Amino acid sequence: MELSPIVTQPQCHRTTRSFEWQSELCDCGDDCNICLCGTFCYCCLGCIVAKDMDECCSCGPTVAMRTRYRSLYRIPGSICLDCLTVTFCGPCNLCQLKRDINRRKQLGIF
């Protein structure tokens, strides 16, 4: 019986649940660049998010975009909650979407 040498050490992997948001609405500290972009260049971030989702630029900061994304990844919520989030927390909404997209890309589930 031949033994093969161990060439890599076990790594600690952070698991994620694909059916929930990868970051909270107000977790702007997780990525300061996205937060700054959402604060000072809201329209630009809207276009970036729309491009990530293969939509037109004007679709980024809308209720439909958030609802579509949430439905695509089976994230719990409602259209009413999406409407309130986009209306009263627009920049935080876009920042959350972009952070979530980036995290899902890293995990290979986007």
Secondary structure, 3 states (H helix, E strand, C coil): CCCCCCCCCCCCCCCCCCCCCCCCCCCHHHCHHHHHHHHHCHHHHHHHHHHHCCCCHHHCCCHHHHHHHHHHCCCCCCHHHHHHHHHHCHHHHHHHHHHHHHHHHHHCCC
